[in-house]
C-alpha cells in the first residue's frame, strides 16, 4: 500500500483541495491520512522535515506536492 | 467518468508531478489527458480560461490545482 498524507489548516483553499484532489486518489492503492496542522501543531515539525512549506500539501510516498496556496507553514506556528 | 487534465511544460518539476500525482489518481474513475503546453501552444489560451496560472497543474472536473511551481503560463508564450 502506498502512503498519502494530506496536510491542511482548515482554510478555504485547503477544503477545496481536500474535497477534489483527495477524492480523485485511488483509495485501493493509497492509504490516506489527513493532518490538520492548525489543530495538531505537534506535527508541524514533521511536515517541515518532509519538505512541506505551505498548505494544502500532499505527501505521496515521501514527496511533497504543494497544491495552490492557502497558508505558509510559518504562519501556523 | 470524471475528467482530469494535466497541464505541463516538460520541466523537471512537471515530470515529477506527472509521475507521482497522476500515478496516484484513480484511473477507473478519471479519464486523464496530458497536455504539453510547450509543444502545443495552441492550448495555452484554453488553459488560461480555466484558471491555470502556472505549470504543472491539474484540472479536476474544471477546478484548477497548481502543483508546486515549474513555470508561469506567461513564460510559455
Backbone of each chain as nested JSON, in Angstrom:
{
  "chains": [
    {"id": "A", "residues": [
      {"number": 1, "name": "UNK", "atoms": {"N": [0.845, -1.195, 0.0], "CA": [0.0, 0.0, 0.0], "C": [0.882, 1.248, 0.0]}},
      {"number": 2, "name": "UNK", "atoms": {"N": [0.568, 2.189, -0.876], "CA": [1.292, 3.456, -0.889], "C": [0.713, 4.362, 0.187]}},
      {"number": 3, "name": "UNK", "atoms": {"N": [1.503, 5.342, 0.586], "CA": [1.077, 6.233, 1.661], "C": [0.9, 7.655, 1.145]}},
      {"number": 4, "name": "UNK", "atoms": {"N": [-0.262, 8.235, 1.431], "CA": [-0.517, 9.632, 1.082], "C": [-0.91, 10.367, 2.362]}},
      {"number": 5, "name": "UNK", "atoms": {"N": [-0.265, 11.498, 2.606], "CA": [-0.642, 12.334, 3.756], "C": [-1.04, 13.703, 3.222]}},
      {"number": 6, "name": "UNK", "atoms": {"N": [-2.235, 14.146, 3.582], "CA": [-2.715, 15.459, 3.158], "C": [-2.615, 16.397, 4.354]}},
      {"number": 7, "name": "UNK", "atoms": {"N": [-1.761, 17.412, 4.241], "CA": [-1.586, 18.402, 5.314], "C": [-2.425, 19.627, 4.978]}},
      {"number": 8, "name": "UNK", "atoms": {"N": [-3.196, 20.082, 5.932], "CA": [-4.008, 21.278, 5.68], "C": [-4.168, 22.066, 6.975]}},
      {"number": 9, "name": "UNK", "atoms": {"N": [-4.877, 23.192, 6.871], "CA": [-5.076, 24.022, 8.055], "C": [-6.507, 24.537, 8.122]}},
      {"number": 10, "name": "UNK", "atoms": {"N": [-7.407, 23.856, 7.443], "CA": [-8.816, 24.232, 7.52], "C": [-9.216, 25.44, 6.693]}},
      {"number": 11, "name": "UNK", "atoms": {"N": [-8.278, 25.994, 5.937], "CA": [-8.566, 27.187, 5.139], "C": [-9.432, 26.822, 3.92]}},
      {"number": 12, "name": "UNK", "atoms": {"N": [-10.094, 27.803, 3.309], "CA": [-10.945, 27.511, 2.148], "C": [-10.2, 26.821, 1.007]}},
      {"number": 13, "name": "UNK", "atoms": {"N": [-8.957, 27.26, 0.739], "CA": [-8.167, 26.62, -0.32], "C": [-7.892, 25.162, 0.044]}},
      {"number": 14, "name": "UNK", "atoms": {"N": [-7.663, 24.933, 1.358], "CA": [-7.397, 23.568, 1.828], "C": [-8.608, 22.671, 1.636]}},
      {"number": 15, "name": "UNK", "atoms": {"N": [-9.79, 23.185, 1.98], "CA": [-11.009, 22.391, 1.914], "C": [-11.314, 22.0, 0.463]}},
      {"number": 16, "name": "UNK", "atoms": {"N": [-11.126, 22.961, -0.437], "CA": [-11.342, 22.692, -1.853], "C": [-10.421, 21.579, -2.338]}},
      {"number": 17, "name": "UNK", "atoms": {"N": [-9.15, 21.664, -1.968], "CA": [-8.192, 20.649, -2.402], "C": [-8.505, 19.305, -1.77]}},
      {"number": 18, "name": "UNK", "atoms": {"N": [-8.913, 19.35, -0.508], "CA": [-9.229, 18.09, 0.176], "C": [-10.384, 17.396, -0.527]}},
      {"number": 19, "name": "UNK", "atoms": {"N": [-11.416, 18.174, -0.847], "CA": [-12.594, 17.567, -1.452], "C": [-12.318, 17.036, -2.848]}},
      {"number": 20, "name": "UNK", "atoms": {"N": [-11.539, 17.782, -3.634], "CA": [-11.383, 17.362, -5.029], "C": [-10.147, 16.525, -5.313]}},
      {"number": 21, "name": "UNK", "atoms": {"N": [-9.008, 16.902, -4.74], "CA": [-7.788, 16.143, -5.037], "C": [-7.795, 14.804, -4.3]}},
      {"number": 22, "name": "UNK", "atoms": {"N": [-8.132, 14.831, -3.014], "CA": [-8.174, 13.562, -2.278], "C": [-9.217, 12.624, -2.867]}},
      {"number": 23, "name": "UNK", "atoms": {"N": [-10.343, 13.205, -3.288], "CA": [-11.408, 12.391, -3.89], "C": [-10.915, 11.651, -5.131]}},
      {"number": 24, "name": "UNK", "atoms": {"N": [-9.973, 12.263, -5.844], "CA": [-9.507, 11.676, -7.103], "C": [-8.454, 10.587, -6.92]}},
      {"number": 25, "name": "UNK", "atoms": {"N": [-7.9, 10.485, -5.702], "CA": [-6.842, 9.476, -5.489], "C": [-7.437, 8.069, -5.485]}},
      {"number": 26, "name": "UNK", "atoms": {"N": [-6.611, 7.139, -5.863], "CA": [-7.023, 5.738, -5.904], "C": [-6.912, 5.134, -4.504]}},
      {"number": 27, "name": "UNK", "atoms": {"N": [-8.05, 5.004, -3.844], "CA": [-8.041, 4.533, -2.456], "C": [-7.748, 3.04, -2.333]}},
      {"number": 28, "name": "UNK", "atoms": {"N": [-7.736, 2.343, -3.453], "CA": [-7.356, 0.927, -3.407], "C": [-5.842, 0.757, -3.323]}},
      {"number": 29, "name": "UNK", "atoms": {"N": [-5.127, 1.821, -3.707], "CA": [-3.664, 1.723, -3.708], "C": [-3.014, 2.66, -2.711]}},
      {"number": 30, "name": "UNK", "atoms": {"N": [-3.772, 3.638, -2.207], "CA": [-3.186, 4.622, -1.291], "C": [-3.898, 4.635, 0.05]}},
      {"number": 31, "name": "UNK", "atoms": {"N": [-3.11, 4.514, 1.097], "CA": [-3.601, 4.692, 2.457], "C": [-3.508, 6.198, 2.738]}},
      {"number": 32, "name": "UNK", "atoms": {"N": [-4.667, 6.849, 2.917], "CA": [-4.694, 8.309, 3.013], "C": [-4.89, 8.778, 4.453]}},
      {"number": 33, "name": "UNK", "atoms": {"N": [-3.974, 9.623, 4.9], "CA": [-4.08, 10.22, 6.235], "C": [-4.257, 11.729, 6.06]}},
      {"number": 34, "name": "UNK", "atoms": {"N": [-5.15, 12.319, 6.851], "CA": [-5.381, 13.761, 6.781], "C": [-4.906, 14.392, 8.09]}},
      {"number": 35, "name": "UNK", "atoms": {"N": [-4.023, 15.375, 7.974], "CA": [-3.457, 16.025, 9.167], "C": [-3.821, 17.512, 9.152]}},
      {"number": 36, "name": "UNK", "atoms": {"N": [-4.529, 17.949, 10.167], "CA": [-4.915, 19.358, 10.314], "C": [-3.863, 20.034, 11.195]}},
      {"number": 37, "name": "UNK", "atoms": {"N": [-2.952, 20.759, 10.557], "CA": [-1.83, 21.346, 11.303], "C": [-2.277, 22.475, 12.224]}},
      {"number": 38, "name": "UNK", "atoms": {"N": [-3.444, 23.057, 11.949], "CA": [-3.941, 24.093, 12.839], "C": [-4.373, 23.508, 14.175]}},
      {"number": 39, "name": "UNK", "atoms": {"N": [-4.914, 22.295, 14.129], "CA": [-5.385, 21.643, 15.361], "C": [-4.327, 20.757, 15.982]}},
      {"number": 40, "name": "UNK", "atoms": {"N": [-3.401, 20.274, 15.167], "CA": [-2.373, 19.367, 15.672], "C": [-0.999, 19.942, 15.362]}},
      {"number": 41, "name": "UNK", "atoms": {"N": [-0.677, 21.014, 16.084], "CA": [0.573, 21.717, 15.799], "C": [1.808, 20.879, 16.155]}},
      {"number": 42, "name": "UNK", "atoms": {"N": [1.612, 19.796, 16.88], "CA": [2.753, 18.936, 17.22], "C": [3.322, 18.267, 15.969]}},
      {"number": 43, "name": "UNK", "atoms": {"N": [2.571, 18.293, 14.882], "CA": [3.061, 17.64, 13.665], "C": [3.655, 18.616, 12.658]}},
      {"number": 44, "name": "UNK", "atoms": {"N": [3.74, 19.899, 13.045], "CA": [4.318, 20.888, 12.132], "C": [5.788, 20.581, 11.83]}},
      {"number": 45, "name": "UNK", "atoms": {"N": [6.531, 20.189, 12.858], "CA": [7.962, 19.931, 12.63], "C": [8.15, 18.727, 11.705]}},
      {"number": 46, "name": "UNK", "atoms": {"N": [7.284, 17.734, 11.851], "CA": [7.329, 16.566, 10.949], "C": [7.076, 17.009, 9.507]}},
      {"number": 47, "name": "UNK", "atoms": {"N": [6.072, 17.886, 9.329], "CA": [5.737, 18.365, 7.983], "C": [6.922, 19.128, 7.384]}},
      {"number": 48, "name": "UNK", "atoms": {"N": [7.551, 19.959, 8.194], "CA": [8.695, 20.721, 7.702], "C": [9.838, 19.789, 7.277]}},
      {"number": 49, "name": "UNK", "atoms": {"N": [10.053, 18.731, 8.07], "CA": [11.146, 17.799, 7.767], "C": [10.959, 17.115, 6.421]}},
      {"number": 50, "name": "UNK", "atoms": {"N": [9.721, 16.858, 6.023], "CA": [9.498, 16.181, 4.742], "C": [9.368, 17.187, 3.59]}},
      {"number": 51, "name": "UNK", "atoms": {"N": [9.566, 18.472, 3.904], "CA": [9.621, 19.465, 2.834], "C": [8.358, 20.262, 2.588]}},
      {"number": 52, "name": "UNK", "atoms": {"N": [7.383, 20.155, 3.5], "CA": [6.151, 20.931, 3.338], "C": [6.428, 22.388, 3.714]}},
      {"number": 53, "name": "UNK", "atoms": {"N": [6.145, 23.3, 2.799], "CA": [6.393, 24.72, 3.052], "C": [5.103, 25.525, 3.153]}},
      {"number": 54, "name": "UNK", "atoms": {"N": [4.007, 24.974, 2.632], "CA": [2.71, 25.64, 2.712], "C": [1.614, 24.575, 2.68]}},
      {"number": 55, "name": "UNK", "atoms": {"N": [0.419, 25.004, 3.053], "CA": [-0.732, 24.11, 2.96], "C": [-1.754, 24.725, 2.007]}},
      {"number": 56, "name": "UNK", "atoms": {"N": [-2.601, 23.929, 1.371], "CA": [-2.624, 22.47, 1.446], "C": [-1.462, 21.82, 0.687]}},
      {"number": 57, "name": "UNK", "atoms": {"N": [-1.063, 20.65, 1.16], "CA": [0.011, 19.909, 0.503], "C": [-0.272, 18.421, 0.615]}},
      {"number": 58, "name": "UNK", "atoms": {"N": [0.222, 17.711, -0.375], "CA": [0.015, 16.274, -0.421], "C": [1.381, 15.601, -0.451]}},
      {"number": 59, "name": "UNK", "atoms": {"N": [1.595, 14.693, 0.482], "CA": [2.847, 13.936, 0.521], "C": [2.559, 12.558, -0.055]}},
      {"number": 60, "name": "UNK", "atoms": {"N": [3.181, 12.268, -1.189], "CA": [2.964, 10.971, -1.839], "C": [4.242, 10.157, -1.729]}},
      {"number": 61, "name": "UNK", "atoms": {"N": [4.197, 9.117, -0.929], "CA": [5.385, 8.282, -0.728], "C": [6.616, 9.133, -0.429]}},
      {"number": 62, "name": "UNK", "atoms": {"N": [6.446, 10.138, 0.405], "CA": [7.572, 10.946, 0.853], "C": [7.886, 12.171, 0.015]}},
      {"number": 63, "name": "UNK", "atoms": {"N": [7.232, 12.33, -1.126], "CA": [7.484, 13.503, -1.98], "C": [6.393, 14.541, -1.759]}},
      {"number": 64, "name": "UNK", "atoms": {"N": [6.802, 15.796, -1.521], "CA": [5.853, 16.865, -1.183], "C": [5.338, 17.573, -2.428]}},
      {"number": 65, "name": "UNK", "atoms": {"N": [4.02, 17.672, -2.539], "CA": [3.397, 18.423, -3.627], "C": [2.495, 19.487, -3.011]}},
      {"number": 66, "name": "UNK", "atoms": {"N": [2.867, 20.749, -3.218], "CA": [2.071, 21.863, -2.703], "C": [0.966, 22.136, -3.704]}},
      {"number": 67, "name": "UNK", "atoms": {"N": [-0.259, 22.23, -3.211], "CA": [-1.421, 22.387, -4.088], "C": [-2.022, 23.769, -3.874]}},
      {"number": 68, "name": "UNK", "atoms": {"N": [-1.935, 24.605, -4.915], "CA": [-2.348, 26.002, -4.776], "C": [-1.696, 26.579, -3.521]}},
      {"number": 69, "name": "UNK", "atoms": {"N": [-2.261, 27.586, -2.916], "CA": [-1.625, 28.165, -1.726], "C": [-2.676, 28.662, -0.757]}},
      {"number": 70, "name": "UNK", "atoms": {"N": [-2.664, 28.082, 0.43], "CA": [-3.598, 28.533, 1.463], "C": [-2.888, 29.335, 2.537]}},
      {"number": 71, "name": "UNK", "atoms": {"N": [-1.839, 28.757, 3.094], "CA": [-1.081, 29.423, 4.157], "C": [0.324, 28.84, 4.215]}},
      {"number": 72, "name": "UNK", "atoms": {"N": [1.267, 29.661, 4.64], "CA": [2.637, 29.178, 4.822], "C": [2.726, 28.432, 6.158]}},
      {"number": 73, "name": "UNK", "atoms": {"N": [3.588, 27.444, 6.198], "CA": [3.794, 26.69, 7.443], "C": [4.184, 27.648, 8.57]}},
      {"number": 74, "name": "UNK", "atoms": {"N": [5.0, 28.627, 8.233], "CA": [5.472, 29.552, 9.271], "C": [4.326, 30.33, 9.909]}},
      {"number": 75, "name": "UNK", "atoms": {"N": [3.216, 30.487, 9.176], "CA": [2.063, 31.205, 9.725], "C": [1.224, 30.341, 10.655]}},
      {"number": 76, "name": "UNK", "atoms": {"N": [1.519, 29.055, 10.719], "CA": [0.726, 28.143, 11.561], "C": [1.334, 27.955, 12.933]}},
      {"number": 77, "name": "UNK", "atoms": {"N": [2.541, 28.488, 13.129], "CA": [3.23, 28.267, 14.414], "C": [2.735, 29.216, 15.498]}}
    ]},
    {"id": "B", "residues": [
      {"number": 1, "name": "UNK", "atoms": {"N": [-17.837, 9.242, -16.117], "CA": [-16.365, 9.331, -15.941], "C": [-15.996, 10.782, -15.635]}},
      {"number": 2, "name": "UNK", "atoms": {"N": [-15.179, 10.978, -14.64], "CA": [-14.688, 12.319, -14.338], "C": [-13.536, 12.644, -15.285]}},
      {"number": 3, "name": "UNK", "atoms": {"N": [-13.265, 13.922, -15.438], "CA": [-12.225, 14.351, -16.37], "C": [-11.072, 15.028, -15.627]}},
      {"number": 4, "name": "UNK", "atoms": {"N": [-9.868, 14.571, -15.893], "CA": [-8.672, 15.194, -15.327], "C": [-7.752, 15.597, -16.472]}},
      {"number": 5, "name": "UNK", "atoms": {"N": [-7.307, 16.838, -16.473], "CA": [-6.328, 17.285, -17.476], "C": [-5.078, 17.756, -16.748]}},
      {"number": 6, "name": "UNK", "atoms": {"N": [-3.946, 17.196, -17.115], "CA": [-2.676, 17.589, -16.506], "C": [-1.929, 18.467, -17.503]}},
      {"number": 7, "name": "UNK", "atoms": {"N": [-1.737, 19.743, -17.146], "CA": [-1.009, 20.684, -17.997], "C": [0.434, 20.76, -17.526]}},
      {"number": 8, "name": "UNK", "atoms": {"N": [1.365, 20.634, -18.441], "CA": [2.768, 20.741, -18.046], "C": [3.579, 21.33, -19.193]}},
      {"number": 9, "name": "UNK", "atoms": {"N": [4.881, 21.494, -18.936], "CA": [5.735, 22.08, -19.973], "C": [7.062, 21.335, -20.069]}},
      {"number": 10, "name": "UNK", "atoms": {"N": [7.066, 20.105, -19.587], "CA": [8.276, 19.297, -19.716], "C": [9.382, 19.609, -18.726]}},
      {"number": 11, "name": "UNK", "atoms": {"N": [9.131, 20.54, -17.809], "CA": [10.158, 20.926, -16.838], "C": [10.339, 19.821, -15.783]}},
      {"number": 12, "name": "UNK", "atoms": {"N": [11.455, 19.822, -15.055], "CA": [11.692, 18.778, -14.043], "C": [10.585, 18.712, -12.987]}},
      {"number": 13, "name": "UNK", "atoms": {"N": [10.095, 19.878, -12.544], "CA": [9.017, 19.891, -11.556], "C": [7.763, 19.233, -12.141]}},
      {"number": 14, "name": "UNK", "atoms": {"N": [7.544, 19.511, -13.457], "CA": [6.389, 18.924, -14.139], "C": [6.486, 17.408, -14.216]}},
      {"number": 15, "name": "UNK", "atoms": {"N": [7.673, 16.909, -14.556], "CA": [7.853, 15.467, -14.732], "C": [7.64, 14.746, -13.409]}},
      {"number": 16, "name": "UNK", "atoms": {"N": [8.164, 15.319, -12.341], "CA": [7.981, 14.736, -11.013], "C": [6.505, 14.649, -10.655]}},
      {"number": 17, "name": "UNK", "atoms": {"N": [5.772, 15.738, -10.91], "CA": [4.341, 15.742, -10.585], "C": [3.587, 14.77, -11.477]}},
      {"number": 18, "name": "UNK", "atoms": {"N": [3.989, 14.711, -12.734], "CA": [3.305, 13.798, -13.651], "C": [3.477, 12.363, -13.182]}},
      {"number": 19, "name": "UNK", "atoms": {"N": [4.701, 12.028, -12.825], "CA": [4.954, 10.642, -12.437], "C": [4.25, 10.27, -11.146]}},
      {"number": 20, "name": "UNK", "atoms": {"N": [4.252, 11.188, -10.166], "CA": [3.722, 10.796, -8.868], "C": [2.259, 11.149, -8.639]}},
      {"number": 21, "name": "UNK", "atoms": {"N": [1.848, 12.342, -9.021], "CA": [0.454, 12.732, -8.767], "C": [-0.488, 12.01, -9.732]}},
      {"number": 22, "name": "UNK", "atoms": {"N": [-0.145, 12.004, -11.021], "CA": [-1.021, 11.306, -11.969], "C": [-1.098, 9.823, -11.648]}},
      {"number": 23, "name": "UNK", "atoms": {"N": [0.042, 9.261, -11.212], "CA": [0.081, 7.844, -10.864], "C": [-0.902, 7.52, -9.74]}},
      {"number": 24, "name": "UNK", "atoms": {"N": [-1.121, 8.491, -8.866], "CA": [-1.973, 8.248, -7.689], "C": [-3.464, 8.39, -7.982]}},
      {"number": 25, "name": "UNK", "atoms": {"N": [-3.793, 8.963, -9.14], "CA": [-5.219, 9.154, -9.438], "C": [-5.9, 7.814, -9.742]}},
      {"number": 26, "name": "UNK", "atoms": {"N": [-7.181, 7.792, -9.465], "CA": [-7.971, 6.589, -9.704], "C": [-8.38, 6.541, -11.179]}},
      {"number": 27, "name": "UNK", "atoms": {"N": [-7.686, 5.707, -11.939], "CA": [-7.923, 5.661, -13.39], "C": [-9.235, 4.967, -13.752]}},
      {"number": 28, "name": "UNK", "atoms": {"N": [-9.853, 4.341, -12.779], "CA": [-11.167, 3.746, -13.046], "C": [-12.27, 4.799, -13.037]}},
      {"number": 29, "name": "UNK", "atoms": {"N": [-11.976, 5.948, -12.413], "CA": [-12.998, 6.988, -12.305], "C": [-12.639, 8.249, -13.073]}},
      {"number": 30, "name": "UNK", "atoms": {"N": [-11.36, 8.391, -13.452], "CA": [-10.919, 9.609, -14.131], "C": [-10.333, 9.31, -15.499]}},
      {"number": 31, "name": "UNK", "atoms": {"N": [-10.844, 10.029, -16.481], "CA": [-10.284, 9.995, -17.825], "C": [-9.187, 11.053, -17.832]}},
      {"number": 32, "name": "UNK", "atoms": {"N": [-7.936, 10.634, -17.983], "CA": [-6.804, 11.552, -17.813], "C": [-6.203, 11.957, -19.159]}},
      {"number": 33, "name": "UNK", "atoms": {"N": [-6.111, 13.253, -19.37], "CA": [-5.485, 13.797, -20.576], "C": [-4.242, 14.587, -20.158]}},
      {"number": 34, "name": "UNK", "atoms": {"N": [-3.167, 14.428, -20.897], "CA": [-1.927, 15.154, -20.588], "C": [-1.648, 16.143, -21.715]}},
      {"number": 35, "name": "UNK", "atoms": {"N": [-1.484, 17.417, -21.357], "CA": [-1.262, 18.463, -22.355], "C": [0.089, 19.121, -22.106]}},
      {"number": 36, "name": "UNK", "atoms": {"N": [0.968, 19.052, -23.097], "CA": [2.295, 19.668, -23.006], "C": [2.195, 21.048, -23.665]}},
      {"number": 37, "name": "UNK", "atoms": {"N": [2.091, 22.08, -22.827], "CA": [1.878, 23.43, -23.357], "C": [3.095, 23.979, -24.087]}},
      {"number": 38, "name": "UNK", "atoms": {"N": [4.26, 23.404, -23.806], "CA": [5.454, 23.828, -24.529], "C": [5.403, 23.379, -25.989]}},
      {"number": 39, "name": "UNK", "atoms": {"N": [4.843, 22.195, -26.214], "CA": [4.767, 21.65, -27.573], "C": [3.459, 22.009, -28.266]}},
      {"number": 40, "name": "UNK", "atoms": {"N": [2.412, 22.254, -27.461], "CA": [1.1, 22.543, -28.035], "C": [0.612, 23.896, -27.52]}},
      {"number": 41, "name": "UNK", "atoms": {"N": [1.259, 24.945, -28.023], "CA": [0.96, 26.278, -27.513], "C": [-0.435, 26.753, -27.904]}},
      {"number": 42, "name": "UNK", "atoms": {"N": [-1.069, 26.047, -28.837], "CA": [-2.439, 26.428, -29.218], "C": [-3.411, 26.212, -28.067]}},
      {"number": 43, "name": "UNK", "atoms": {"N": [-3.008, 25.46, -27.058], "CA": [-3.916, 25.201, -25.942], "C": [-3.658, 26.098, -24.732]}},
      {"number": 44, "name": "UNK", "atoms": {"N": [-2.708, 27.038, -24.863], "CA": [-2.403, 27.938, -23.744], "C": [-3.617, 28.799, -23.385]}},
      {"number": 45, "name": "UNK", "atoms": {"N": [-4.313, 29.297, -24.405], "CA": [-5.453, 30.175, -24.099], "C": [-6.558, 29.398, -23.392]}},
      {"number": 46, "name": "UNK", "atoms": {"N": [-6.75, 28.143, -23.789], "CA": [-7.724, 27.277, -23.104], "C": [-7.332, 27.107, -21.63]}},
      {"number": 47, "name": "UNK", "atoms": {"N": [-6.051, 26.867, -21.392], "CA": [-5.584, 26.675, -20.016], "C": [-5.817, 27.939, -19.189]}},
      {"number": 48, "name": "UNK", "atoms": {"N": [-5.542, 29.089, -19.79], "CA": [-5.747, 30.349, -19.071], "C": [-7.222, 30.543, -18.73]}},
      {"number": 49, "name": "UNK", "atoms": {"N": [-8.084, 30.171, -19.667], "CA": [-9.521, 30.36, -19.443], "C": [-10.041, 29.552, -18.261]}},
      {"number": 50, "name": "UNK", "atoms": {"N": [-9.469, 28.385, -18.021], "CA": [-9.939, 27.567, -16.901], "C": [-9.189, 27.893, -15.606]}},
      {"number": 51, "name": "UNK", "atoms": {"N": [-8.322, 28.914, -15.665], "CA": [-7.698, 29.381, -14.426], "C": [-6.298, 28.885, -14.154]}},
      {"number": 52, "name": "UNK", "atoms": {"N": [-5.666, 28.253, -15.149], "CA": [-4.29, 27.779, -14.949], "C": [-3.335, 28.967, -15.036]}},
      {"number": 53, "name": "UNK", "atoms": {"N": [-2.544, 29.161, -14.005], "CA": [-1.606, 30.288, -13.974], "C": [-0.148, 29.833, -14.049]}},
      {"number": 54, "name": "UNK", "atoms": {"N": [0.086, 28.572, -13.731], "CA": [1.44, 28.033, -13.793], "C": [1.35, 26.532, -14.04]}},
      {"number": 55, "name": "UNK", "atoms": {"N": [2.479, 25.967, -14.438], "CA": [2.546, 24.511, -14.606], "C": [3.598, 23.955, -13.653]}},
      {"number": 56, "name": "UNK", "atoms": {"N": [3.483, 22.707, -13.232], "CA": [2.414, 21.777, -13.566], "C": [1.114, 22.118, -12.845]}},
      {"number": 57, "name": "UNK", "atoms": {"N": [0.0, 21.773, -13.486], "CA": [-1.303, 21.985, -12.878], "C": [-2.241, 20.863, -13.288]}},
      {"number": 58, "name": "UNK", "atoms": {"N": [-3.169, 20.597, -12.392], "CA": [-4.127, 19.526, -12.627], "C": [-5.522, 20.13, -12.602]}},
      {"number": 59, "name": "UNK", "atoms": {"N": [-6.272, 19.887, -13.664], "CA": [-7.645, 20.366, -13.73], "C": [-8.557, 19.175, -13.44]}},
      {"number": 60, "name": "UNK", "atoms": {"N": [-9.27, 19.256, -12.326], "CA": [-10.168, 18.158, -11.941], "C": [-11.604, 18.63, -12.088]}},
      {"number": 61, "name": "UNK", "atoms": {"N": [-12.307, 18.074, -13.057], "CA": [-13.692, 18.483, -13.307], "C": [-13.824, 20.003, -13.34]}},
      {"number": 62, "name": "UNK", "atoms": {"N": [-12.888, 20.661, -13.996], "CA": [-12.967, 22.105, -14.199], "C": [-12.315, 22.966, -13.132]}},
      {"number": 63, "name": "UNK", "atoms": {"N": [-11.864, 22.37, -12.044], "CA": [-11.214, 23.144, -10.974], "C": [-9.698, 23.015, -11.095]}},
      {"number": 64, "name": "UNK", "atoms": {"N": [-8.996, 24.159, -11.079], "CA": [-7.548, 24.173, -11.284], "C": [-6.774, 24.007, -9.98]}},
      {"number": 65, "name": "UNK", "atoms": {"N": [-5.857, 23.063, -9.978], "CA": [-4.971, 22.87, -8.831], "C": [-3.535, 22.968, -9.322]}},
      {"number": 66, "name": "UNK", "atoms": {"N": [-2.83, 24.0, -8.857], "CA": [-1.434, 24.188, -9.23], "C": [-0.585, 23.352, -8.288]}},
      {"number": 67, "name": "UNK", "atoms": {"N": [0.322, 22.592, -8.857], "CA": [1.118, 21.661, -8.067], "C": [2.567, 22.122, -8.068]}},
      {"number": 68, "name": "UNK", "atoms": {"N": [3.066, 22.516, -6.896], "CA": [4.407, 23.096, -6.816], "C": [4.509, 24.186, -7.886]}},
      {"number": 69, "name": "UNK", "atoms": {"N": [5.697, 24.491, -8.342], "CA": [5.82, 25.543, -9.359], "C": [6.962, 25.22, -10.308]}},
      {"number": 70, "name": "UNK", "atoms": {"N": [6.614, 25.094, -11.579], "CA": [7.645, 24.862, -12.597], "C": [7.874, 26.106, -13.422]}},
      {"number": 71, "name": "UNK", "atoms": {"N": [6.795, 26.632, -13.998], "CA": [6.892, 27.818, -14.844], "C": [5.538, 28.515, -14.889]}},
      {"number": 72, "name": "UNK", "atoms": {"N": [5.58, 29.822, -15.078], "CA": [4.342, 30.582, -15.236], "C": [3.84, 30.417, -16.657]}},
      {"number": 73, "name": "UNK", "atoms": {"N": [2.525, 30.443, -16.806], "CA": [1.926, 30.345, -18.141], "C": [2.487, 31.45, -19.045]}},
      {"number": 74, "name": "UNK", "atoms": {"N": [2.673, 32.628, -18.494], "CA": [3.156, 33.756, -19.295], "C": [4.555, 33.499, -19.863]}},
      {"number": 75, "name": "UNK", "atoms": {"N": [5.32, 32.616, -19.216], "CA": [6.659, 32.303, -19.721], "C": [6.631, 31.294, -20.862]}},
      {"number": 76, "name": "UNK", "atoms": {"N": [5.458, 30.719, -21.13], "CA": [5.363, 29.696, -22.18], "C": [4.954, 30.274, -23.529]}},
      {"number": 77, "name": "UNK", "atoms": {"N": [4.616, 31.556, -23.514], "CA": [4.12, 32.163, -24.746], "C": [5.253, 32.591, -25.67]}}
    ]}
  ]
}
